[in-house]
Amino acid sequence: MSTIQKIRVQDVHKSFGKKRVLNGVTFDVPAGESLVIIGGSGTGKSVTLKCILGLMKPEQGTIEIDGEAMTGAPKAQRAALRRKIGMLFQGGALFDSLTVWENVAFALTEGRGKARAEAKPVALEKLAMVGLDEQVAALYPSELSGGMQKRVALARAIAASPDILFFDEPTTGLDPIMADVINDLIAASVKRLGATAVSITHDMASARKIATNIAMLHEGRIVWHGPVGDIDHSGNEYVDQFVHGRAEGPIKMQVRAL
Ligand SMILES: Nc1ncnc2c1ncn2[C@@H]1O[C@H](COP(=O)(O)OP(=O)(O)OP(=O)(O)O)[C@@H](O)[C@H]1O
């Protein structure tokens, strides 16, 4: 096959001690696709993202970004590949000691050596894209609501206009209406940048809104991968149980009394 995938994950294995989390994860993300990885708690969605970002090293398997190896690459190469990716972390992960605009500019001043004066207008432009004005830009994250903090985190993820975006549980902790606003902003930002996106979520409403494709992770493998439009008639019992949130089915949740 000659096409270079934007992201290529092949046969990735990752364990912690005796606990095997990823057991041969394989998927491709072609340019322009928005892939959402779904799966139960603790199935290894975050571990998968960390492996792609080169922050965790799989014991086996390969990961490529734009045809370049992330796995096994020297630290400087991994950092260079990571700079292609804008990331919205679970919980926002904003710096409390920096103002809103400084948080957004951080990816430009620290990661790419841009001067503050040059970075500020870019930060303000990205904040405007997510509906935040200059008054909000001067505030500190602690002065903002959860929904506004997510907007700031989104503005920071797109600050450097990356061609790859990662979203880790972007709607966690938000009410359904604010979650929908954030989903719309994510979908619009991905489209505007022409980016390739990978997101992980439990939230099916979010998955339906931001995905072009969905992959389901279960027991360390991708058990289904297809277009978002097929999610309600996937013919896959794991996907069916997850999408409908049924306690009964092939996915057994570990329920332990405390
Ligand atoms: N650094 C680590 N050291 C040891 N175990 C880890 C580490 N990181 C993750 N794990 C384990 O790997 C498993 C998968 O974790 P991961 O965070 O990827 O799950 P997840 O699918 O993202 O779950 P959730 O949806 O609840 O966030 C968990 O059992 C977790 O305890």
The ligand as a Tripos MOL2 file, in Angstrom:
@<TRIPOS>MOLECULE
LIG
   31    33     1     0     0
SMALL
NO_CHARGES

@<TRIPOS>ATOM
      1 N1          1.2010    4.7610   34.1740 N.pl3     1 LIG1
      2 C1          0.4580    3.7080   34.4720 C.ar      1 LIG1
      3 N2          0.8970    2.7690   35.3410 N.ar      1 LIG1
      4 C2          0.1640    1.6790   35.6360 C.ar      1 LIG1
      5 N3         -1.0460    1.4160   35.1100 N.ar      1 LIG1
      6 C3         -1.5440    2.2960   34.2340 C.ar      1 LIG1
      7 C4         -0.8180    3.4820   33.8750 C.ar      1 LIG1
      8 N4         -1.5630    4.1790   32.9840 N.ar      1 LIG1
      9 C5         -2.6930    3.4570   32.8000 C.ar      1 LIG1
     10 N5         -2.6830    2.3440   33.5390 N.ar      1 LIG1
     11 C6         -3.7380    1.3210   33.5760 C.3       1 LIG1
     12 O1         -4.1070    1.0210   32.2590 O.3       1 LIG1
     13 C7         -5.5090    0.7840   32.1820 C.3       1 LIG1
     14 C8         -6.1000    1.6270   31.0760 C.3       1 LIG1
     15 O2         -6.0520    2.9800   31.4630 O.3       1 LIG1
     16 P1         -6.5840    4.1700   30.5720 P.3       1 LIG1
     17 O3         -6.4080    5.4160   31.3700 O.co2     1 LIG1
     18 O4         -5.9570    4.1280   29.2240 O.co2     1 LIG1
     19 O5         -8.1170    3.8050   30.4190 O.3       1 LIG1
     20 P2         -9.2550    4.5890   29.6660 P.3       1 LIG1
     21 O6         -9.8560    3.6650   28.6690 O.co2     1 LIG1
     22 O7         -8.7320    5.8870   29.1370 O.co2     1 LIG1
     23 O8        -10.2680    4.8090   30.8540 O.3       1 LIG1
     24 P3        -11.2250    6.0250   31.2720 P.3       1 LIG1
     25 O9        -12.2740    6.0210   30.2220 O.co2     1 LIG1
     26 O10       -11.7400    5.6230   32.5900 O.co2     1 LIG1
     27 O11       -10.3850    7.2750   31.2810 O.co2     1 LIG1
     28 C9         -6.0790    1.0890   33.5580 C.3       1 LIG1
     29 O12        -6.2990   -0.1340   34.2240 O.3       1 LIG1
     30 C10        -4.9940    1.8710   34.2410 C.3       1 LIG1
     31 O13        -4.9810    1.6350   35.6170 O.3       1 LIG1
@<TRIPOS>BOND
     1     1     2 1
     2     2     3 ar
     3     2     7 ar
     4     3     4 ar
     5     4     5 ar
     6     5     6 ar
     7     6     7 ar
     8     6    10 ar
     9     7     8 ar
    10     8     9 ar
    11     9    10 ar
    12    10    11 1
    13    11    12 1
    14    11    30 1
    15    12    13 1
    16    13    14 1
    17    13    28 1
    18    14    15 1
    19    15    16 1
    20    16    17 2
    21    16    18 1
    22    16    19 1
    23    19    20 1
    24    20    21 2
    25    20    22 1
    26    20    23 1
    27    23    24 1
    28    24    25 2
    29    24    26 1
    30    24    27 1
    31    28    29 1
    32    28    30 1
    33    30    31 1
@<TRIPOS>SUBSTRUCTURE
     1 LIG1         1 GROUP 0 **** ****
